[in-house]
């Protein structure tokens, strides 16, 4: 799964990379270690406003939720969404059709289990800044997103060697296709839902936790 990422690019760099303005750039704090469980505000680009970088919290709460306690619980359990079931799950089925987004990053972190040890890897792609495929929703004043995950490619299967999953990373040519509002069904999106090629990814050990 994907719960830790690096988003160190400056607002100016992001604006140039995605050809988008960043109205709230002054309140964005880039960082090497963004922890999903802290619900950081991160830049996203949506199909509704593809010309702007917006700041959403990590953790999706569906608009239909009425109970505060349920909302707080969902913030923790919707940090990631399995792409295989997103079109059926009540929390995600509207968002996957009509409220998709991309989330810029420059790396993410995953842990490999080796006996009693956990080995931390920093994973990058051949793009200096890449984009995760995501979905978003608005609940009251909370605008939150979830990063989609999928079965791992061989590189990520060797690292995330328990569940063998990986985040859904888009090739640059598919970024705008992912948030295209004309694509509203699984059939319209299937051609985009492929693991990022392992030969275009690198991974290095960061630290070993016993």
C-alpha atoms as an extended CHARMM CRD file, in Angstrom:
* protein
*
       210  EXT
         1         1  UNK       CA              0.0000000000        0.0000000000        0.0000000000  PROA      1               0.0000000000
         2         2  UNK       CA              1.0770000000        3.6300000000       -0.1640000000  PROA      2               0.0000000000
         3         3  UNK       CA              1.0900000000        5.5470000000        3.1130000000  PROA      3               0.0000000000
         4         4  UNK       CA              4.3960000000        7.4440000000        2.9110000000  PROA      4               0.0000000000
         5         5  UNK       CA              5.5980000000        9.6520000000        0.0830000000  PROA      5               0.0000000000
         6         6  UNK       CA              8.0480000000       12.3950000000       -0.7610000000  PROA      6               0.0000000000
         7         7  UNK       CA              6.7310000000       15.6580000000       -2.2320000000  PROA      7               0.0000000000
         8         8  UNK       CA              9.6640000000       18.0570000000       -2.2560000000  PROA      8               0.0000000000
         9         9  UNK       CA              9.0190000000       20.0150000000       -5.4540000000  PROA      9               0.0000000000
        10        10  UNK       CA              8.4450000000       23.7470000000       -5.0740000000  PROA      10              0.0000000000
        11        11  UNK       CA              5.2340000000       25.3900000000       -6.2150000000  PROA      11              0.0000000000
        12        12  UNK       CA              7.0640000000       26.9270000000       -9.1730000000  PROA      12              0.0000000000
        13        13  UNK       CA              8.3700000000       23.5340000000      -10.2560000000  PROA      13              0.0000000000
        14        14  UNK       CA              4.9280000000       21.9530000000       -9.9660000000  PROA      14              0.0000000000
        15        15  UNK       CA              3.3100000000       24.7540000000      -11.9440000000  PROA      15              0.0000000000
        16        16  UNK       CA              5.7990000000       24.2530000000      -14.7680000000  PROA      16              0.0000000000
        17        17  UNK       CA              5.5670000000       20.4470000000      -14.7010000000  PROA      17              0.0000000000
        18        18  UNK       CA              1.7570000000       20.3240000000      -14.8530000000  PROA      18              0.0000000000
        19        19  UNK       CA              1.1130000000       23.5810000000      -16.7090000000  PROA      19              0.0000000000
        20        20  UNK       CA             -1.1740000000       24.6930000000      -13.8910000000  PROA      20              0.0000000000
        21        21  UNK       CA             -1.4090000000       27.5910000000      -11.4580000000  PROA      21              0.0000000000
        22        22  UNK       CA             -1.0990000000       27.0590000000       -7.6980000000  PROA      22              0.0000000000
        23        23  UNK       CA             -3.3110000000       29.6430000000       -5.9250000000  PROA      23              0.0000000000
        24        24  UNK       CA             -2.5950000000       28.3670000000       -2.3890000000  PROA      24              0.0000000000
        25        25  UNK       CA              1.1060000000       27.7470000000       -2.8650000000  PROA      25              0.0000000000
        26        26  UNK       CA              2.0640000000       29.8360000000        0.1630000000  PROA      26              0.0000000000
        27        27  UNK       CA              0.4550000000       27.3710000000        2.5760000000  PROA      27              0.0000000000
        28        28  UNK       CA              1.9360000000       24.2280000000        0.9820000000  PROA      28              0.0000000000
        29        29  UNK       CA              4.8820000000       22.7810000000        2.8800000000  PROA      29              0.0000000000
        30        30  UNK       CA              6.9700000000       20.3970000000        0.7330000000  PROA      30              0.0000000000
        31        31  UNK       CA              8.5260000000       17.4760000000        2.5770000000  PROA      31              0.0000000000
        32        32  UNK       CA             10.5670000000       14.2910000000        2.2410000000  PROA      32              0.0000000000
        33        33  UNK       CA              8.3260000000       12.2060000000        4.4880000000  PROA      33              0.0000000000
        34        34  UNK       CA              4.5880000000       12.7660000000        4.1510000000  PROA      34              0.0000000000
        35        35  UNK       CA              2.7110000000       10.3510000000        6.4230000000  PROA      35              0.0000000000
        36        36  UNK       CA             -0.8280000000        9.5450000000        5.2810000000  PROA      36              0.0000000000
        37        37  UNK       CA             -2.0580000000        8.9980000000        8.8340000000  PROA      37              0.0000000000
        38        38  UNK       CA             -1.3150000000       12.6600000000        9.6270000000  PROA      38              0.0000000000
        39        39  UNK       CA             -3.6490000000       13.6640000000        6.7570000000  PROA      39              0.0000000000
        40        40  UNK       CA             -1.2620000000       16.2240000000        5.2090000000  PROA      40              0.0000000000
        41        41  UNK       CA             -2.4990000000       18.7910000000        2.7040000000  PROA      41              0.0000000000
        42        42  UNK       CA             -0.9610000000       17.8930000000       -0.6490000000  PROA      42              0.0000000000
        43        43  UNK       CA             -1.2820000000       19.3080000000       -4.1720000000  PROA      43              0.0000000000
        44        44  UNK       CA             -3.7610000000       17.5820000000       -6.4580000000  PROA      44              0.0000000000
        45        45  UNK       CA             -5.1680000000       18.2610000000       -9.9070000000  PROA      45              0.0000000000
        46        46  UNK       CA             -8.7890000000       17.3410000000      -10.5820000000  PROA      46              0.0000000000
        47        47  UNK       CA            -10.8120000000       16.8390000000      -13.7120000000  PROA      47              0.0000000000
        48        48  UNK       CA            -13.0350000000       19.7390000000      -12.6550000000  PROA      48              0.0000000000
        49        49  UNK       CA            -10.1300000000       22.2020000000      -12.5120000000  PROA      49              0.0000000000
        50        50  UNK       CA             -7.2470000000       20.7320000000      -14.5420000000  PROA      50              0.0000000000
        51        51  UNK       CA             -5.5910000000       24.1410000000      -14.8500000000  PROA      51              0.0000000000
        52        52  UNK       CA             -5.0560000000       24.4670000000      -11.0790000000  PROA      52              0.0000000000
        53        53  UNK       CA             -3.0990000000       22.7440000000       -8.3470000000  PROA      53              0.0000000000
        54        54  UNK       CA             -5.3660000000       22.4820000000       -5.3130000000  PROA      54              0.0000000000
        55        55  UNK       CA             -4.5880000000       21.4590000000       -1.7400000000  PROA      55              0.0000000000
        56        56  UNK       CA             -6.5690000000       18.4750000000       -0.4360000000  PROA      56              0.0000000000
        57        57  UNK       CA             -6.0920000000       16.3780000000        2.6820000000  PROA      57              0.0000000000
        58        58  UNK       CA             -4.9340000000       12.7800000000        2.4030000000  PROA      58              0.0000000000
        59        59  UNK       CA             -7.9800000000       10.7190000000        3.4400000000  PROA      59              0.0000000000
        60        60  UNK       CA            -11.3080000000       10.6070000000        1.6120000000  PROA      60              0.0000000000
        61        61  UNK       CA            -14.6930000000       11.0330000000        3.2840000000  PROA      61              0.0000000000
        62        62  UNK       CA            -17.7030000000       10.4550000000        0.9960000000  PROA      62              0.0000000000
        63        63  UNK       CA            -20.1360000000       13.3620000000        0.7370000000  PROA      63              0.0000000000
        64        64  UNK       CA            -23.0320000000       11.1810000000        1.9440000000  PROA      64              0.0000000000
        65        65  UNK       CA            -21.5420000000       10.5790000000        5.4110000000  PROA      65              0.0000000000
        66        66  UNK       CA            -23.6820000000       12.1870000000        8.1320000000  PROA      66              0.0000000000
        67        67  UNK       CA            -21.9640000000       10.9710000000       11.2960000000  PROA      67              0.0000000000
        68        68  UNK       CA            -18.8170000000       12.7020000000       12.6100000000  PROA      68              0.0000000000
        69        69  UNK       CA            -17.4760000000        9.5120000000       14.1750000000  PROA      69              0.0000000000
        70        70  UNK       CA            -17.8420000000        7.6240000000       10.8950000000  PROA      70              0.0000000000
        71        71  UNK       CA            -16.1290000000       10.4560000000        9.0370000000  PROA      71              0.0000000000
        72        72  UNK       CA            -13.1290000000       10.2990000000       11.3590000000  PROA      72              0.0000000000
        73        73  UNK       CA            -12.9410000000        6.5280000000       10.9600000000  PROA      73              0.0000000000
        74        74  UNK       CA            -13.1210000000        6.7360000000        7.1780000000  PROA      74              0.0000000000
        75        75  UNK       CA            -10.2960000000        9.2600000000        7.0040000000  PROA      75              0.0000000000
        76        76  UNK       CA             -7.9950000000        6.4880000000        8.2280000000  PROA      76              0.0000000000
        77        77  UNK       CA             -9.4180000000        3.6360000000        6.1540000000  PROA      77              0.0000000000
        78        78  UNK       CA             -9.6380000000        5.4690000000        2.8110000000  PROA      78              0.0000000000
        79        79  UNK       CA             -6.0130000000        6.5820000000        2.4980000000  PROA      79              0.0000000000
        80        80  UNK       CA             -5.7050000000        3.9870000000       -0.2740000000  PROA      80              0.0000000000
        81        81  UNK       CA             -8.3340000000        2.4600000000       -2.5460000000  PROA      81              0.0000000000
        82        82  UNK       CA             -8.0250000000       -0.8380000000       -4.3920000000  PROA      82              0.0000000000
        83        83  UNK       CA             -8.6540000000       -0.1240000000       -8.0660000000  PROA      83              0.0000000000
        84        84  UNK       CA            -10.1890000000       -3.5900000000       -8.5120000000  PROA      84              0.0000000000
        85        85  UNK       CA            -13.1410000000       -2.8030000000       -6.2390000000  PROA      85              0.0000000000
        86        86  UNK       CA            -13.4210000000        0.9850000000       -6.5090000000  PROA      86              0.0000000000
        87        87  UNK       CA            -16.3310000000        0.7920000000       -8.9510000000  PROA      87              0.0000000000
        88        88  UNK       CA            -18.4020000000       -1.2740000000       -6.5100000000  PROA      88              0.0000000000
        89        89  UNK       CA            -17.5810000000        0.0840000000       -3.0410000000  PROA      89              0.0000000000
        90        90  UNK       CA            -20.1330000000        2.6660000000       -1.7740000000  PROA      90              0.0000000000
        91        91  UNK       CA            -17.3620000000        4.9640000000       -0.5390000000  PROA      91              0.0000000000
        92        92  UNK       CA            -15.6620000000        5.1490000000       -3.9180000000  PROA      92              0.0000000000
        93        93  UNK       CA            -18.0060000000        4.2800000000       -6.7790000000  PROA      93              0.0000000000
        94        94  UNK       CA            -19.1290000000        7.8600000000       -7.4710000000  PROA      94              0.0000000000
        95        95  UNK       CA            -15.6610000000        9.3250000000       -7.0510000000  PROA      95              0.0000000000
        96        96  UNK       CA            -14.0000000000        6.8400000000       -9.4140000000  PROA      96              0.0000000000
        97        97  UNK       CA            -16.4560000000        7.8460000000      -12.1120000000  PROA      97              0.0000000000
        98        98  UNK       CA            -16.7270000000       11.5810000000      -11.6170000000  PROA      98              0.0000000000
        99        99  UNK       CA            -14.0760000000       12.8180000000       -9.1770000000  PROA      99              0.0000000000
       100       100  UNK       CA            -10.6640000000       11.5660000000      -10.1910000000  PROA      100             0.0000000000
       101       101  UNK       CA             -7.4280000000       13.3850000000       -9.4980000000  PROA      101             0.0000000000
       102       102  UNK       CA             -3.6820000000       13.1070000000       -9.7930000000  PROA      102             0.0000000000
       103       103  UNK       CA             -1.2950000000       13.5960000000       -6.8740000000  PROA      103             0.0000000000
       104       104  UNK       CA              2.2710000000       14.7340000000       -7.6620000000  PROA      104             0.0000000000
       105       105  UNK       CA              5.2270000000       13.1610000000       -5.8570000000  PROA      105             0.0000000000
       106       106  UNK       CA              8.9140000000       12.5060000000       -6.3740000000  PROA      106             0.0000000000
       107       107  UNK       CA              9.1840000000        9.2110000000       -4.4370000000  PROA      107             0.0000000000
       108       108  UNK       CA              7.3490000000        6.8940000000       -2.0800000000  PROA      108             0.0000000000
       109       109  UNK       CA              8.4050000000        4.4990000000        0.6560000000  PROA      109             0.0000000000
       110       110  UNK       CA              7.6310000000        0.8280000000        1.1210000000  PROA      110             0.0000000000
       111       111  UNK       CA              8.7840000000       -1.8290000000        3.5990000000  PROA      111             0.0000000000
       112       112  UNK       CA             10.0260000000       -5.3240000000        2.7320000000  PROA      112             0.0000000000
       113       113  UNK       CA              9.6290000000       -8.0970000000        5.3160000000  PROA      113             0.0000000000
       114       114  UNK       CA             12.7330000000      -10.2440000000        5.7290000000  PROA      114             0.0000000000
       115       115  UNK       CA             12.2500000000      -12.6450000000        8.6230000000  PROA      115             0.0000000000
       116       116  UNK       CA             11.9150000000      -10.4870000000       11.7250000000  PROA      116             0.0000000000
       117       117  UNK       CA             13.3040000000       -7.4470000000        9.9540000000  PROA      117             0.0000000000
       118       118  UNK       CA             11.5550000000       -4.7260000000        7.9750000000  PROA      118             0.0000000000
       119       119  UNK       CA             13.6440000000       -3.0670000000        5.2900000000  PROA      119             0.0000000000
       120       120  UNK       CA             12.6070000000        0.4140000000        4.1800000000  PROA      120             0.0000000000
       121       121  UNK       CA             12.9100000000        1.2500000000        0.4770000000  PROA      121             0.0000000000
       122       122  UNK       CA             12.6490000000        4.5870000000       -1.2750000000  PROA      122             0.0000000000
       123       123  UNK       CA             11.0970000000        4.0780000000       -4.7060000000  PROA      123             0.0000000000
       124       124  UNK       CA             11.4020000000        6.4940000000       -7.6260000000  PROA      124             0.0000000000
       125       125  UNK       CA             10.4100000000        6.4950000000      -11.2750000000  PROA      125             0.0000000000
       126       126  UNK       CA             12.1640000000        7.7310000000      -14.3930000000  PROA      126             0.0000000000
       127       127  UNK       CA             10.1960000000       10.9770000000      -13.9800000000  PROA      127             0.0000000000
       128       128  UNK       CA             11.6350000000       13.5850000000      -11.6310000000  PROA      128             0.0000000000
       129       129  UNK       CA              8.0460000000       14.3220000000      -10.6040000000  PROA      129             0.0000000000
       130       130  UNK       CA              5.3910000000       11.7060000000      -11.2780000000  PROA      130             0.0000000000
       131       131  UNK       CA              1.6690000000       11.4740000000      -10.5360000000  PROA      131             0.0000000000
       132       132  UNK       CA             -0.3220000000        8.9410000000       -8.5340000000  PROA      132             0.0000000000
       133       133  UNK       CA             -3.8320000000        8.1980000000       -9.7760000000  PROA      133             0.0000000000
       134       134  UNK       CA             -6.3790000000        9.1410000000       -7.1490000000  PROA      134             0.0000000000
       135       135  UNK       CA             -9.9750000000        9.9330000000       -6.3610000000  PROA      135             0.0000000000
       136       136  UNK       CA            -11.4170000000       12.6810000000       -4.1660000000  PROA      136             0.0000000000
       137       137  UNK       CA            -14.5780000000       13.8290000000       -2.4540000000  PROA      137             0.0000000000
       138       138  UNK       CA            -15.8730000000       16.6950000000       -0.3310000000  PROA      138             0.0000000000
       139       139  UNK       CA            -17.4080000000       16.2250000000        3.1040000000  PROA      139             0.0000000000
       140       140  UNK       CA            -18.5190000000       19.4770000000        4.7590000000  PROA      140             0.0000000000
       141       141  UNK       CA            -15.3280000000       21.5820000000        4.7160000000  PROA      141             0.0000000000
       142       142  UNK       CA            -13.0610000000       18.5700000000        4.2050000000  PROA      142             0.0000000000
       143       143  UNK       CA            -11.6930000000       17.9560000000        0.7210000000  PROA      143             0.0000000000
       144       144  UNK       CA             -9.8950000000       14.6470000000        0.8040000000  PROA      144             0.0000000000
       145       145  UNK       CA             -8.2350000000       12.2420000000       -1.6140000000  PROA      145             0.0000000000
       146       146  UNK       CA             -7.2990000000        8.5820000000       -1.7600000000  PROA      146             0.0000000000
       147       147  UNK       CA             -4.4130000000        7.0500000000       -3.7090000000  PROA      147             0.0000000000
       148       148  UNK       CA             -5.3880000000        4.0620000000       -5.8240000000  PROA      148             0.0000000000
       149       149  UNK       CA             -3.4620000000        0.8030000000       -5.5510000000  PROA      149             0.0000000000
       150       150  UNK       CA             -3.1410000000       -2.2450000000       -7.8010000000  PROA      150             0.0000000000
       151       151  UNK       CA             -1.3390000000       -5.5980000000       -8.0000000000  PROA      151             0.0000000000
       152       152  UNK       CA              2.4170000000       -5.0640000000       -7.9140000000  PROA      152             0.0000000000
       153       153  UNK       CA              4.7930000000       -5.2720000000      -10.8450000000  PROA      153             0.0000000000
       154       154  UNK       CA              7.7660000000       -7.6520000000      -10.3010000000  PROA      154             0.0000000000
       155       155  UNK       CA              9.9680000000       -4.9860000000       -8.6830000000  PROA      155             0.0000000000
       156       156  UNK       CA              7.3000000000       -3.8940000000       -6.2140000000  PROA      156             0.0000000000
       157       157  UNK       CA              6.2510000000       -7.4930000000       -5.5270000000  PROA      157             0.0000000000
       158       158  UNK       CA              9.7950000000       -8.2110000000       -4.3530000000  PROA      158             0.0000000000
       159       159  UNK       CA              9.6940000000       -5.1820000000       -2.0130000000  PROA      159             0.0000000000
       160       160  UNK       CA              6.0840000000       -5.2450000000       -0.8110000000  PROA      160             0.0000000000
       161       161  UNK       CA              6.4270000000       -8.9760000000       -0.4070000000  PROA      161             0.0000000000
       162       162  UNK       CA              3.4400000000       -9.5610000000        1.8850000000  PROA      162             0.0000000000
       163       163  UNK       CA              0.4190000000       -8.1280000000        0.0640000000  PROA      163             0.0000000000
       164       164  UNK       CA              2.2890000000       -7.5970000000       -3.2390000000  PROA      164             0.0000000000
       165       165  UNK       CA              0.5740000000       -4.2970000000       -4.0230000000  PROA      165             0.0000000000
       166       166  UNK       CA              1.7850000000       -0.9980000000       -5.4310000000  PROA      166             0.0000000000
       167       167  UNK       CA              0.3840000000        2.5000000000       -5.9270000000  PROA      167             0.0000000000
       168       168  UNK       CA             -1.2040000000        3.2650000000       -9.2810000000  PROA      168             0.0000000000
       169       169  UNK       CA              1.3460000000        5.5510000000      -10.9650000000  PROA      169             0.0000000000
       170       170  UNK       CA              0.4360000000        7.1600000000      -14.2670000000  PROA      170             0.0000000000
       171       171  UNK       CA              2.7020000000        7.5930000000      -17.2560000000  PROA      171             0.0000000000
       172       172  UNK       CA              2.9770000000       11.2570000000      -18.1510000000  PROA      172             0.0000000000
       173       173  UNK       CA              0.9330000000       10.8200000000      -21.3320000000  PROA      173             0.0000000000
       174       174  UNK       CA             -1.9380000000        9.2990000000      -19.3230000000  PROA      174             0.0000000000
       175       175  UNK       CA             -2.1900000000       11.9170000000      -16.5810000000  PROA      175             0.0000000000
       176       176  UNK       CA             -4.7590000000       14.1430000000      -18.2730000000  PROA      176             0.0000000000
       177       177  UNK       CA             -6.5640000000       11.1070000000      -19.6670000000  PROA      177             0.0000000000
       178       178  UNK       CA             -7.0740000000        9.8790000000      -16.1020000000  PROA      178             0.0000000000
       179       179  UNK       CA             -8.8810000000       13.0510000000      -15.0500000000  PROA      179             0.0000000000
       180       180  UNK       CA            -10.7510000000       13.4890000000      -18.3410000000  PROA      180             0.0000000000
       181       181  UNK       CA            -14.4110000000       14.0300000000      -17.2810000000  PROA      181             0.0000000000
       182       182  UNK       CA            -15.6070000000       12.2880000000      -20.4460000000  PROA      182             0.0000000000
       183       183  UNK       CA            -14.2970000000        8.9760000000      -19.0950000000  PROA      183             0.0000000000
       184       184  UNK       CA            -16.9810000000        7.8560000000      -16.6460000000  PROA      184             0.0000000000
       185       185  UNK       CA            -16.9870000000        4.0570000000      -16.7790000000  PROA      185             0.0000000000
       186       186  UNK       CA            -14.5570000000        1.2560000000      -16.0600000000  PROA      186             0.0000000000
       187       187  UNK       CA            -14.4880000000        0.4800000000      -19.7660000000  PROA      187             0.0000000000
       188       188  UNK       CA            -13.3890000000        4.0600000000      -20.4910000000  PROA      188             0.0000000000
       189       189  UNK       CA            -10.5650000000        3.7680000000      -17.9580000000  PROA      189             0.0000000000
       190       190  UNK       CA             -9.3430000000        0.2050000000      -18.4520000000  PROA      190             0.0000000000
       191       191  UNK       CA             -6.6400000000        1.1380000000      -20.9440000000  PROA      191             0.0000000000
       192       192  UNK       CA             -5.0480000000        3.3890000000      -18.3200000000  PROA      192             0.0000000000
       193       193  UNK       CA             -5.1370000000        0.9090000000      -15.4410000000  PROA      193             0.0000000000
       194       194  UNK       CA             -1.7600000000       -0.7720000000      -15.8390000000  PROA      194             0.0000000000
       195       195  UNK       CA              1.1850000000       -1.0840000000      -13.4270000000  PROA      195             0.0000000000
       196       196  UNK       CA              4.0210000000        1.3630000000      -13.9880000000  PROA      196             0.0000000000
       197       197  UNK       CA              6.8150000000       -0.4820000000      -15.8530000000  PROA      197             0.0000000000
       198       198  UNK       CA              9.3750000000       -1.9290000000      -13.4350000000  PROA      198             0.0000000000
       199       199  UNK       CA             12.2380000000       -1.0310000000      -15.7790000000  PROA      199             0.0000000000
       200       200  UNK       CA             11.2950000000        2.6300000000      -15.3140000000  PROA      200             0.0000000000
       201       201  UNK       CA             11.4750000000        2.4190000000      -11.5170000000  PROA      201             0.0000000000
       202       202  UNK       CA             14.3690000000        2.2830000000       -9.0500000000  PROA      202             0.0000000000
       203       203  UNK       CA             14.4610000000        1.3670000000       -5.3720000000  PROA      203             0.0000000000
       204       204  UNK       CA             17.1070000000        1.8540000000       -2.7340000000  PROA      204             0.0000000000
       205       205  UNK       CA             17.3020000000        0.7960000000        0.8930000000  PROA      205             0.0000000000
       206       206  UNK       CA             16.8270000000        3.6700000000        3.3160000000  PROA      206             0.0000000000
       207       207  UNK       CA             16.9010000000        1.9790000000        6.7120000000  PROA      207             0.0000000000
       208       208  UNK       CA             16.4550000000       -1.4370000000        8.2950000000  PROA      208             0.0000000000
       209       209  UNK       CA             13.9820000000       -1.6790000000       11.2090000000  PROA      209             0.0000000000
       210       210  UNK       CA             14.2130000000       -4.6780000000       13.5440000000  PROA      210             0.0000000000
